[in-house]
């Protein structure tokens, strides 16, 4: 049996309308399936973990990057090592950044999944599921929590936090709308970053720890990242003043941020970040987790932060690992 996990609030509440696109095809082929609708934060995690422990022919997620992060985290926690149950991603979120890398680029993904192609996309997706047409990809872990796409701290994690208020109205443009508010709140972070044991120490504006290439609704943060190379790719932006941070996001939108002197890239298989002060959140594929050295959060902040504490984050230590070709994804 296949299991379909749907996040009803992803994509400005449009995901439930996508379910019949798939279930009609399962019904026509007389293939068993079960639809599970999430009800609260990290419910997709709990459902995916329970499904894997009970057994499944494959899990299909309908939602955005955050939904898929919860699903893959639950799947990873059900097994010790690579995940034997395949994952299907039927995008329905506001950003859908991971599938941009998976599909071979932003333009290809947008063309494949645009609204007028929904029926054809569903048929192609269903064929991949029924013929077990999959690709093996890497996934990441930080503090034991799995994610598929990008983990980020600093300015861009604050943008994710501020974008939550805009998502229902602006969809994938919410990230851009939140940029300038975040810049006004921004402070640089003193960090110690060890990449395969080589230590870099300094002040940083943002750090993105990548498996995929895109985030924020199609910003091409890490063009070098590959989903199947067994490598973590890191984008580092060294200390910038607030006026200079205004250059980062426009340059990202046109794919020219690599030309900025403060921007550098590195690769490794093991990344450890020690946060000395000033970091409030880590964003994993758009889901916020607590990273706090000091005071607690406001009631509003607690509503948008995952209830799952990442081991090490409470003392400001983040350990990233890559699981090479650890999951098969229907494509």
Secondary structure by P-SEA (a helix, b strand, c coil): cbbbbbccccccccccccccccaaaaaaacccbbbbbbcccaaaaaaaaaaaaacccbbbbcccaaaaaaaaaaaaaaccccccbbbbbccccccaaaaaaaaccaaaaaaaccccaaaaaaaaaaaaaaacbbbbbbbbbcccccccccccccaaaaaaaaaccccccccccccccaaaaaaaabbbbbbbbbccccccbbbbccccccccccccccccccccccccccbbbbbbbcccccccccaaaaaaaaccccccccbbbbbbcbbbbbbcccccccccccbbbbbcccccccaaaaaacccccccccccbbbbbbbbcccccccc
